[in-house]
Amino acid sequence: MVRNYTDQPVDRQILDRIIDAGVSAPSAGFSQGQRFVAVTDAEQRNAIAASAHEPEYVADGFDPWISQAPAHIVVCTDRDAYLARYSEVDKMGPDGTPSTEEDWPVPYWWVDAGASMMAILLAAVDEGLAAGFLGSHSLDQIHEALGIPDDILVVGIVTIGYPATDRRSRSLARGWNDRDEVVFTNYWGNDRA
Ligand SMILES: Cc1cc2nc3c(=O)[nH]c(=O)nc-3n(C[C@H](O)[C@H](O)[C@H](O)COP(=O)(O)O)c2cc1C
């Protein structure tokens, strides 16, 4: 994740290729519930930055990287698209009842949005750009500023631009996990390896 960008705008064709990577990400039952809003307008980017408390990042020593990023992609998910898809005849359970949110041990609308988010990050890097994901604690403000319908769930924002000197996340001081604490073979844990 990069949290500083130059002023150079991102060509719309390049941005569209990056968005297409998100659109092309897998989805459960090919529900295709991922939704995207590309934001290039400075006023709209400022509204997103405000909703994500950008001044707090700046106070923490980061650049105003959200408002400064020439492009944002707001990643959203349409949960109802999943419930509708999984109410179709080839996806309904044996009792033939329509899908409800409670049926989902893993809510794939979040999973697929995450896959799109990652595809977007990788596509941006592939285009020679830099990107960073952020969440906002004021999603209502984003709905309001961007006119996103209430039933569309905002997952977060990917900032995109040409990289400037970056200050790395302080979280990285945690260091990487030991691989053998997180990767197992055939059985959870290392006792049976
Ligand atoms: C789900 C998710 C939410 C994140 N939210 C934020 C955020 O709100 N602000 C931010 O600066 N970084 C955010 N990050 C970026 C992480 O801080 C960053 O990925 C992590 O520190 C590892 O750094 P690296 O991706 O540069 O290796 C988020 C990352 C993920 C995957």
Ligand as a Chemical Component Dictionary entry (heavy atoms), coordinates in Angstrom:
data_LIG
# 
_chem_comp.id                   LIG 
_chem_comp.type                 NON-POLYMER 
_chem_comp.pdbx_formal_charge   0 
_chem_comp.three_letter_code    LIG 
# 
loop_
_chem_comp_atom.comp_id 
_chem_comp_atom.atom_id 
_chem_comp_atom.alt_atom_id 
_chem_comp_atom.type_symbol 
_chem_comp_atom.charge 
_chem_comp_atom.model_Cartn_x 
_chem_comp_atom.model_Cartn_y 
_chem_comp_atom.model_Cartn_z 
_chem_comp_atom.pdbx_ordinal 
LIG C1  C1  C 0 -9.012 -4.697 4.760 1  
LIG C2  C2  C 0 -7.896 -3.669 4.842 2  
LIG C3  C3  C 0 -8.164 -2.416 5.365 3  
LIG C4  C4  C 0 -7.168 -1.460 5.418 4  
LIG N1  N1  N 0 -7.487 -0.214 5.856 5  
LIG C5  C5  C 0 -6.552 0.747  5.823 6  
LIG C6  C6  C 0 -6.889 2.083  6.177 7  
LIG O1  O1  O 0 -8.037 2.407  6.501 8  
LIG N2  N2  N 0 -5.903 3.003  6.137 9  
LIG C7  C7  C 0 -4.639 2.697  5.756 10 
LIG O2  O2  O 0 -3.788 3.578  5.738 11 
LIG N3  N3  N 0 -4.291 1.441  5.400 12 
LIG C8  C8  C 0 -5.212 0.468  5.414 13 
LIG N4  N4  N 0 -4.878 -0.800 5.018 14 
LIG C9  C9  C 0 -3.499 -1.084 4.585 15 
LIG C10 C10 C 0 -2.684 -1.838 5.640 16 
LIG O3  O3  O 0 -2.287 -0.961 6.649 17 
LIG C11 C11 C 0 -1.453 -2.403 4.947 18 
LIG O4  O4  O 0 -1.871 -3.266 3.911 19 
LIG C12 C12 C 0 -0.568 -3.196 5.918 20 
LIG O5  O5  O 0 -0.019 -2.321 6.863 21 
LIG C13 C13 C 0 0.554  -3.911 5.188 22 
LIG O6  O6  O 0 1.278  -3.008 4.449 23 
LIG P1  P1  P 0 1.595  -3.270 2.897 24 
LIG O7  O7  O 0 0.254  -3.585 2.250 25 
LIG O8  O8  O 0 2.148  -1.947 2.436 26 
LIG O9  O9  O 0 2.547  -4.395 2.862 27 
LIG C14 C14 C 0 -5.870 -1.764 4.953 28 
LIG C15 C15 C 0 -5.608 -3.024 4.440 29 
LIG C16 C16 C 0 -6.609 -3.963 4.348 30 
LIG C17 C17 C 0 -6.287 -5.314 3.727 31 
# 
loop_
_chem_comp_bond.comp_id 
_chem_comp_bond.atom_id_1 
_chem_comp_bond.atom_id_2 
_chem_comp_bond.value_order 
_chem_comp_bond.pdbx_ordinal 
LIG C1  C2  SING 1  
LIG C2  C3  SING 2  
LIG C2  C16 DOUB 3  
LIG C3  C4  DOUB 4  
LIG C4  N1  SING 5  
LIG C4  C14 SING 6  
LIG N1  C5  DOUB 7  
LIG C5  C6  SING 8  
LIG C5  C8  SING 9  
LIG C6  O1  DOUB 10 
LIG C6  N2  SING 11 
LIG N2  C7  SING 12 
LIG C7  O2  DOUB 13 
LIG C7  N3  SING 14 
LIG N3  C8  DOUB 15 
LIG C8  N4  SING 16 
LIG N4  C9  SING 17 
LIG N4  C14 SING 18 
LIG C9  C10 SING 19 
LIG C10 O3  SING 20 
LIG C10 C11 SING 21 
LIG C11 O4  SING 22 
LIG C11 C12 SING 23 
LIG C12 O5  SING 24 
LIG C12 C13 SING 25 
LIG C13 O6  SING 26 
LIG O6  P1  SING 27 
LIG P1  O7  DOUB 28 
LIG P1  O8  SING 29 
LIG P1  O9  SING 30 
LIG C14 C15 DOUB 31 
LIG C15 C16 SING 32 
LIG C16 C17 SING 33 
# 
